[in-house]
Amino acid sequence: TDLVIYEMNVRAFTADESSGLDPAVRGSYLGFIDKIPHLLELGVNAVELLPVFEFDELEFKRYPNPRDHMVNTWGYSTINFFAPMTRYASAGGGPLAASRELKQMVKALHKAGIEVLTSSRYGNLL
């Protein structure tokens, strides 16, 4: 009865300039860390992250369809489970930085008392 889950996409949660974050960390795992106080203010004690594993963001761009203007943020086109989404690394950091920053984000959330769930067909808990 006390669980408050906030479902979100890592990039979308901090990508906009209204997030107040430095452009180098907007839309990244590190940018997410900077927003933990906001989550705590809301009373959130668990986050469900739309997939943080590599997926095809440009899925809707492949063939003409009514969603051509959209970018896939839901992650249903998984490319590689358990490989952190490299585009969520700060400042275009690449795969190694993505791995480190994802771990850093999860540790920071746990330290703040926030559980981390990932949204995937396997229901992973980080």
Residue pairs with C-beta under 8 A, 6 or more apart in sequence:
2 45
3 45
3 46
4 42
4 43
4 44
4 45
4 46
5 44
5 46
5 47
5 48
5 117
6 39
6 42
6 44
6 46
6 47
6 48
7 47
7 48
7 49
7 50
7 119
8 47
8 48
8 49
8 50
9 49
9 50
9 73
9 74
9 75
10 27
10 28
10 29
10 32
10 49
10 50
10 52
10 85
10 88
10 105
11 27
11 28
11 73
11 87
11 88
12 27
12 73
13 19
13 31
13 32
13 35
14 21
14 25
14 26
14 27
14 28
14 31
14 32
14 34
14 35
15 26
15 27
16 26
17 23
17 26
19 26
19 31
19 35
21 31
21 34
21 35
24 90
24 91
25 31
25 34
25 90
25 91
27 88
28 88
28 89
28 90
28 91
28 101
29 84
29 88
29 89
29 90
29 98
29 101
29 102
29 104
29 105
30 90
30 101
30 104
30 105
31 90
32 105
33 104
33 105
33 108
33 109
36 108
36 109
36 112
36 114
39 47
39 112
39 114
40 112
40 113
40 114
44 114
45 113
45 114
45 115
46 114
46 115
46 116
46 117
47 109
47 114
47 115
47 116
47 117
48 117
48 118
48 119
49 116
49 117
49 118
49 119
50 73
50 74
50 75
50 119
51 74
51 75
51 76
51 78
51 85
51 118
51 119
51 120
52 84
52 85
52 88
52 102
52 118
53 75
53 78
53 79
53 80
53 81
53 82
53 83
53 84
53 85
53 118
53 120
54 78
54 79
54 80
54 83
54 84
54 85
54 86
55 72
55 75
55 76
55 77
55 78
55 79
55 85
56 72
56 77
56 79
57 71
57 72
57 73
57 87
58 71
58 72
59 72
59 76
59 77
60 67
60 68
60 70
60 71
60 72
61 68
75 119
75 120
78 120
81 120
81 122
83 95
84 95
84 98
84 99
84 101
84 102
85 98
86 93
86 94
86 95
86 98
87 98
88 98
88 101
88 102
89 95
89 97
89 98
89 101
90 97
90 101
93 101
106 116
106 126
109 115
109 116
110 116
115 125
116 125
116 126
117 123
117 124
117 125
117 126
118 124
118 125
118 126
